[in-house]
Amino acid sequence: MVGQNYYRPSNPEILKEFGKVFDLNIKLVNIDDDFGGGTKATEKFFADGTIFDQIYKK
């Protein structure tokens, strides 16, 4: 089972079984709702010279 390996289950019913392991009140981000989808997020954060490159400089 996913939760037994410390991956947060996406199924709410299964997540309840792991309430002692995972905070059930945490608000998770959703790539579509919070970032406009994967393509927009990649363009803004991960394309060459964008935010990831700026914070990852050596």
C-alpha positions in Angstrom: 0.0 0.0 0.0 1.2 3.5 -0.8 0.7 4.9 2.7 2.8 2.1 4.3 5.7 3.4 2.2 5.1 7.0 3.4 3.7 8.2 0.2 0.6 10.3 0.8 -2.5 8.5 -0.6 -4.6 10.6 -2.9 -7.8 8.6 -2.1 -9.5 10.3 0.8 -10.8 7.1 2.3 -7.3 5.5 2.3 -5.8 8.7 3.6 -8.0 8.5 6.7 -6.4 5.2 7.5 -3.0 7.0 7.8 -4.2 10.0 9.8 -1.5 9.4 12.4 1.2 9.5 9.7 -0.1 12.4 7.5 -1.6 15.7 8.5 -5.2 15.5 7.3 -5.8 19.2 7.5 -2.9 20.3 5.2 -4.0 22.1 2.0 -2.0 20.6 -0.9 -1.3 22.6 -4.0 -2.8 21.4 -7.3 -0.8 22.1 -10.5 -3.9 22.9 -12.5 -5.6 25.1 -10.0 -2.6 26.8 -8.5 -0.2 27.1 -11.4 -2.4 27.0 -14.5 -1.3 23.5 -15.5 1.9 21.6 -16.2 2.9 23.6 -19.3 2.5 27.0 -17.7 4.3 25.8 -14.6 7.2 24.5 -16.6 7.5 27.7 -18.6 7.5 29.8 -15.4 9.6 27.7 -13.1 11.7 25.1 -15.0 12.5 26.4 -18.5 16.1 27.6 -19.0 16.8 30.8 -17.1 13.6 30.8 -15.1 13.0 30.6 -11.3 14.6 27.1 -10.8 17.8 28.2 -12.5 17.9 31.4 -10.5 17.7 29.6 -7.1 19.9 26.7 -8.1 23.0 28.7 -9.1 26.2 27.5 -7.5 
